[in-house]
Amino acid sequence: MKRLDGSSLSMVKSGIFVNEYREIGRRFLEDTERRGIMKIGIPKEIKPAEKRVAATPAGVKALTAHSHQVYVEATAGIGSGFEDEAYAQAGAKLLKKAENVWDRADMILKVKEPIGPEFDYMKPGQVLFTYLHLAASRELTEKILAKKIVGIGYETVQLQDGSLPLLAPMSEVAGALSVQMGASCLEAKNGGMGILLSGVPGVRPARVTVIGAGVAGLAAATVASGIGARVSILDINPVRLSYIRDVMQGRVVTINSNPANIEEECLNSDLVICTVLIPGAKAPKLISRDLVRRMRKGSAIVDISIDQGGCTETSRPTAHEDPIYMEEGVVHYCVANMPGAVPRTSTIALTNATFAYVLALAEKGWKRAIAEDLALRKGVNVCEGKVTCEPVAQAFGVKYSDAKL
C-alpha cells in the first residue's frame, strides 16, 4: 500500500480532502433539489372506443426509478392488456377517479385530446402531453386556452430534419390499418363494389391510390402492394418519391402530386387512401365533392388525415363503433383514432417513442426542457392562454406567441 508523503498528510490533517468530498455532496443535493420530483398523472382515455393508454407499466417503472410519482387511474391500461397490478408493481399509485389523477398531477400524459369532463379537471400551469390536433377544432383550442394550461402536442414535436418522432409510430400503424379497413369497405356487405384487393388467378387485383408519401403513406403502400394490389403513390416531393421507388423496388408507381394527377388516379382507383399531413396545420382539401361524385360507384376512401380535418370535402369524423358511411356512392372510412383499433401494439409503440421526452419534462420541468430542446419546443401548441404553434394560429386567425423563453 502506498504511503502518504508529508505533503499529503498535511492536506488530510487540514481537512482539504474532506472539504472536497463535502462540496461534491453539496452539489449533488443541489442538483437533486433543482431537478425535483414530478407528479405525473395517467388517466383512462374516455374517447369512444379508445383503448390505448399513455404509458405501459415498463414506462411507469422507468419514471418511478427516477424518483417521480406516477398516478394511474384504475383500469386505464385494461384495454391495452395491462392490468392494474402491473402498474402497482411498477411503482404507480392507483386512483379510482380521473378527477383525482388530474388534481394530483403536475403533468398529465394522455393519448387523445381532452373531451367532456376532462376540461373541468384542468388547472392553470398544468402540463398536458398528448395528441392535440388543435387545428382541426376551434372549440377544442378555445377551451384549452381558457384553462391556461401548457399543451404539448405529440404530433408537432419536430426534429431538425423535419421528421415527427412522436407521430411516426401511430402513422405507421394507421397506414398499415388503412389497407385492412379499405379492403373491408370494398366488401359488398359494406356497400363496396365487392372486389378483393389481391385479386385471384385470372382476375385483376384492385387498384389502390395513396395520396401522401410520408410514414403513413409508405406503410399503406407497403401493405397494399404486399397483398398483391396495384398501387400508385402521389407526393409533391420528388426526392421522397425516388426513395420510395428504390425501397419498394418498383412494386409501386410513384407519381407527382398535382390536381390533374390526383383526379386521374382517383377516377381509376378502387381504393383511395389519404395520408397528407402538414405539421400542426389543417389538412388541405385535395379531393372535391365533385371528384368523389365521379369516382367509381362502390369504390372506397380511407382518410387517415381526418384527425387534422380530412383531405376530401366529403370526409367527416367517425368512430370505431360506426366507422363507415356512404357519400356520393363512395364508401368512406374516417375514424379519427385509427390506431385505437389495435391498442396494445399502439400503446407499446407510443411509449417507446414518447418516453425520452416525458423523462426530460419530468427531470427538468417544462420550461428548461423546451429551452434545451428545439424539437420539444415545437410541440408546445398552447402556453398559459396563448397559442404558441404558428399553424394553429393561422388556422383560426389568432395571435401567435413564441414559446421560446
C-alpha positions in Angstrom: 0.0 0.0 0.0 1.3 3.4 -1.0 2.3 5.6 2.0 1.3 9.3 2.1 4.1 11.7 1.9 4.4 14.7 4.3 2.5 17.0 1.9 -0.4 14.6 1.6 -0.6 14.0 5.3 -0.7 17.7 5.8 -3.6 18.1 3.4 -5.6 15.3 5.1 -4.9 16.9 8.5 -6.0 20.3 7.2 -9.3 18.8 6.0 -8.8 19.7 2.4 -9.9 16.2 1.1 -12.8 16.1 3.5 -14.0 19.6 2.3 -13.7 18.4 -1.3 -16.0 15.5 -0.7 -18.4 17.7 1.2 -18.5 20.0 -1.8 -19.3 17.1 -4.1 -22.1 16.0 -1.8 -23.5 19.6 -1.6 -23.6 19.9 -5.4 -25.3 16.5 -5.7 -28.0 17.6 -3.3 -28.5 20.9 -5.0 -28.9 19.2 -8.4 -31.4 16.8 -6.9 -33.4 19.7 -5.4 -33.2 21.6 -8.6 -34.4 18.6 -10.6 -37.3 18.0 -8.1 -39.9 15.3 -8.2 -42.6 15.5 -10.9 -46.1 14.2 -10.2 -47.3 12.6 -13.3 -50.9 11.5 -14.0 -52.1 8.9 -16.4 -56.0 9.0 -16.7 -58.1 6.5 -18.6 -59.0 7.6 -22.1 -62.7 8.4 -22.4 -63.0 9.0 -26.2 -65.4 6.4 -27.6 -63.7 3.0 -28.3 -60.3 4.4 -27.4 -58.5 1.6 -25.5 -54.9 2.9 -25.7 -53.1 4.2 -22.6 -50.4 6.8 -22.5 -47.7 4.6 -20.9 -47.0 0.9 -20.3 -46.1 -0.5 -16.9 -42.5 -0.6 -18.2 -42.6 3.1 -18.9 -44.0 3.8 -15.5 -41.3 1.8 -13.8 -38.7 3.8 -15.6 -40.2 7.0 -14.3 -40.5 5.8 -10.7 -36.9 4.6 -10.9 -36.1 8.3 -11.3 -38.0 9.1 -8.1 -41.0 10.6 -9.9 -44.5 10.0 -8.6 -46.9 8.4 -11.1 -50.7 8.3 -10.6 -52.6 5.9 -12.8 -56.4 5.8 -13.0 -57.7 2.3 -12.2 -58.4 0.2 -15.3 -56.6 2.7 -17.5 -54.5 0.0 -19.2 -57.0 -2.8 -19.4 -58.0 -2.1 -23.0 -54.3 -2.5 -24.0 -53.9 -5.7 -22.0 -52.1 -4.1 -18.9 -53.6 -5.0 -15.6 -53.7 -2.6 -12.6 -51.4 -4.9 -10.7 -48.7 -4.4 -13.3 -48.8 -0.6 -12.8 -48.8 -1.1 -9.0 -45.7 -3.3 -9.2 -44.1 -0.6 -11.4 -44.4 1.8 -8.5 -47.5 3.7 -9.6 -50.3 4.8 -7.2 -53.7 3.7 -8.5 -56.6 6.1 -8.1 -60.2 5.2 -8.7 -61.4 8.6 -10.1 -60.0 10.5 -13.1 -60.5 13.8 -11.3 -58.1 12.7 -8.5 -55.4 11.9 -11.1 -55.8 15.3 -12.7 -55.9 17.0 -9.3 -52.6 15.5 -8.0 -50.6 15.7 -11.2 -48.2 18.4 -12.4 -48.1 16.8 -15.8 -50.9 14.7 -17.5 -50.0 12.1 -20.1 -52.8 11.1 -22.5 -53.2 9.6 -25.9 -56.0 11.7 -27.4 -57.2 15.3 -27.0 -59.3 16.1 -23.9 -63.0 15.9 -24.1 -66.1 16.4 -21.9 -65.4 16.5 -18.2 -61.6 16.5 -18.6 -61.7 20.2 -19.2 -63.2 20.7 -15.7 -60.2 18.8 -14.2 -57.5 21.0 -15.6 -55.7 23.6 -13.6 -53.6 26.6 -14.7 -50.0 25.8 -15.4 -50.6 22.1 -15.6 -48.7 20.4 -18.5 -50.8 18.2 -20.8 -48.7 16.0 -23.1 -50.9 14.2 -25.7 -52.0 14.2 -29.3 -53.9 17.5 -29.6 -54.6 18.2 -33.3 -55.9 21.6 -32.4 -56.0 23.0 -36.0 -59.0 20.7 -36.7 -61.2 22.2 -33.9 -61.6 25.8 -32.9 -63.8 24.7 -30.0 -61.1 22.5 -28.5 -58.5 25.2 -29.0 -60.6 27.8 -27.2 -61.4 25.5 -24.3 -57.8 24.6 -23.7 -56.7 28.3 -24.0 -59.3 29.2 -21.3 -57.8 26.7 -18.9 -54.3 28.3 -19.2 -52.5 25.0 -19.3 -49.3 24.1 -21.1 -50.4 21.9 -24.0 -47.7 20.0 -25.8 -48.8 18.0 -28.8 -47.1 14.8 -29.8 -47.9 15.5 -33.4 -45.9 18.7 -33.6 -42.7 17.7 -31.9 -40.4 18.0 -34.8 -36.7 17.3 -35.4 -34.4 19.4 -37.4 -34.7 17.1 -40.4 -38.5 17.7 -40.4 -39.4 14.3 -39.1 -42.1 13.9 -36.4 -40.8 11.3 -34.0 -43.9 11.0 -31.8 -46.3 10.9 -34.7 -44.4 8.4 -36.7 -45.3 5.2 -34.7 -49.0 5.9 -34.9 -48.7 6.9 -38.6 -47.1 3.6 -39.2 -50.0 1.8 -37.5 -52.6 3.9 -39.3 -51.0 3.4 -42.7 -51.0 -0.4 -42.3 -54.5 -0.4 -40.9 -55.8 1.7 -43.8 -55.4 -1.1 -46.3 -57.1 -3.6 -43.9 -60.0 -1.2 -43.4 -60.1 -0.3 -47.0 -60.4 -3.9 -48.0 -63.4 -4.2 -45.7 -65.0 -1.1 -47.2 -64.8 -2.8 -50.6 -66.9 -5.8 -49.5 -70.4 -5.8 -50.8 -71.9 -6.0 -47.3 -70.5 -2.6 -46.6 -71.7 -1.0 -49.8 -68.5 -1.6 -51.7 -68.2 -2.9 -55.3 -67.4 -6.4 -54.0 -63.8 -6.9 -55.0 -60.8 -8.5 -53.4 -57.7 -6.3 -53.2 -55.3 -9.1 -54.2 -57.5 -10.5 -56.9 -57.2 -14.2 -57.8 -55.7 -16.1 -60.7 -57.4 -14.9 -63.8 -58.9 -11.8 -62.2 -57.2 -8.4 -61.9 -56.3 -7.1 -58.4 -57.7 -3.9 -57.1 -56.2 -0.6 -57.9 -55.1 1.4 -54.9 -54.0 5.1 -54.8 -52.2 6.5 -51.8 -52.0 10.3 -51.6 -49.0 11.4 -49.5 -45.7 9.6 -49.3 -44.9 10.2 -45.6 -44.7 7.5 -42.9 -48.3 6.6 -43.2 -48.3 6.6 -47.0 -45.3 4.3 -47.2 -46.8 1.9 -44.7 -50.1 1.8 -46.7 -48.2 1.3 -50.0 -46.1 -1.5 -48.5 -49.1 -3.4 -47.2 -51.2 -2.9 -50.3 -48.5 -4.0 -52.7 -47.6 -6.8 -50.4 -51.0 -8.4 -50.7 -50.9 -8.0 -54.5 -52.9 -4.8 -55.2 -51.7 -2.4 -58.0 -50.5 0.6 -56.1 -49.7 4.2 -57.1 -48.4 6.8 -54.6 -48.5 10.6 -55.1 -46.4 13.3 -53.4 -45.1 16.7 -54.1 -41.5 15.8 -53.1 -39.5 14.2 -55.9 -36.7 13.1 -53.6 -39.2 11.2 -51.4 -40.8 9.6 -54.4 -37.3 8.5 -55.6 -36.6 7.0 -52.2 -39.9 5.1 -52.2 -39.3 3.8 -55.7 -35.9 2.4 -54.5 -37.1 0.8 -51.3 -40.2 -0.7 -52.9 -38.0 -2.0 -55.8 -40.5 -0.8 -58.4 -43.5 -2.6 -56.8 -45.4 0.7 -56.7 -45.9 3.5 -59.2 -44.7 6.9 -58.0 -46.5 10.0 -59.4 -46.0 13.7 -58.9 -48.9 15.1 -56.9 -50.9 17.8 -58.7 -54.6 18.4 -59.3 -54.6 16.7 -62.7 -52.8 13.6 -61.5 -54.9 13.3 -58.3 -58.1 13.4 -60.4 -56.9 10.8 -62.9 -55.8 8.4 -60.2 -59.0 8.8 -58.1 -61.2 8.2 -61.1 -59.3 5.0 -62.0 -58.9 3.6 -58.5 -61.0 1.2 -56.4 -59.5 2.4 -53.1 -58.0 5.8 -52.3 -56.0 6.3 -49.1 -55.4 9.9 -48.0 -52.4 10.4 -45.7 -51.4 14.1 -46.3 -50.0 15.9 -43.3 -48.8 19.5 -42.7 -47.4 19.5 -39.2 -49.8 21.3 -36.8 -52.0 22.6 -39.6 -55.3 21.7 -41.0 -55.2 19.1 -43.8 -55.6 20.5 -47.3 -58.7 19.6 -49.2 -57.3 17.7 -52.2 -60.4 15.8 -53.3 -63.5 17.8 -54.1 -67.1 16.6 -53.7 -67.4 16.7 -57.5 -64.4 14.4 -57.9 -65.8 12.0 -55.4 -69.2 12.0 -57.3 -67.3 11.0 -60.4 -65.4 8.1 -58.8 -66.4 4.5 -59.4 -69.6 3.6 -57.6 -68.8 1.3 -54.7 -65.1 2.4 -54.5 -63.8 3.5 -51.2 -61.9 6.3 -49.4 -59.9 5.9 -46.2 -59.0 9.3 -44.9 -56.2 9.0 -42.3 -55.9 12.8 -42.4 -59.3 13.2 -40.7 -57.8 14.0 -37.3 -56.5 17.2 -39.0 -59.8 17.9 -40.8 -59.5 15.4 -43.7 -58.3 15.6 -47.3 -61.7 15.3 -49.0 -64.7 17.6 -49.0 -66.9 14.6 -48.2 -64.9 13.4 -45.1 -66.3 13.7 -41.6 -65.0 12.1 -38.4 -66.4 8.7 -37.4 -65.8 6.3 -34.5 -64.9 2.6 -34.3 -68.4 1.6 -33.4 -69.8 3.0 -36.6 -66.8 3.7 -38.8 -68.1 3.9 -42.4 -70.7 5.8 -44.3 -71.8 6.2 -48.0 -71.4 9.6 -49.7 -71.8 10.3 -53.4 -71.8 6.5 -54.0 -68.4 6.0 -52.4 -67.8 4.2 -49.1 -65.9 6.4 -46.6 -63.8 5.3 -43.6 -62.8 8.3 -41.5 -62.1 7.2 -38.0 -60.0 9.8 -36.2 -58.2 7.5 -33.9 -57.5 4.5 -36.2 -54.6 3.1 -34.1 -57.1 2.6 -31.3 -58.3 -0.5 -33.1 -55.0 -2.2 -32.1 -54.4 -0.7 -28.7 -51.7 -3.0 -27.4 -49.4 -2.6 -30.4 -50.1 1.2 -30.4 -49.6 1.7 -26.7 -46.2 0.0 -26.7 -45.1 1.9 -29.8 -46.2 5.2 -28.4 -44.4 4.6 -25.0 -41.2 3.7 -26.9 -41.4 7.0 -28.8 -42.5 9.4 -26.1 -40.6 8.2 -23.1 -37.4 10.2 -23.6 -39.4 13.4 -23.9 -41.6 12.5 -20.9 -38.5 11.9 -18.8 -36.9 15.2 -20.0 -40.1 17.1 -18.9 -40.1 15.3 -15.6 -36.4 15.8 -14.8 -36.0 19.4 -16.0 -39.5 20.9 -15.8 -41.2 22.1 -19.0 -39.5 25.5 -19.1 -36.0 24.1 -19.0 -36.9 21.1 -21.2 -38.2 23.2 -24.1 -35.4 25.7 -23.7 -32.8 23.0 -24.2 -34.7 21.0 -26.9 -35.9 22.8 -30.1 -37.9 19.7 -31.2 -39.8 19.7 -27.9 -40.4 23.4 -28.1 -42.1 23.0 -31.4 -44.5 20.6 -29.6 -45.9 23.4 -27.4 -49.2 24.3 -29.0 -50.6 26.5 -26.2 -49.0 28.0 -23.2 -50.9 29.6 -20.4 -53.6 31.1 -22.5 -51.5 31.8 -25.7 -51.3 30.0 -29.0 -47.6 29.0 -29.5 -48.0 26.9 -32.6 -47.9 29.0 -35.7 -50.0 26.7 -37.9 -52.8 26.6 -35.2 -52.7 30.4 -35.0 -53.0 30.6 -38.8 -55.9 28.1 -38.9 -58.0 30.3 -36.7 -56.6 33.8 -37.4 -55.4 34.4 -33.8 -52.2 35.9 -32.5 -49.2 33.6 -32.4 -46.8 33.8 -29.5 -43.3 32.3 -29.5 -42.9 29.6 -26.9 -39.2 30.4 -26.5 -38.4 31.5 -23.0 
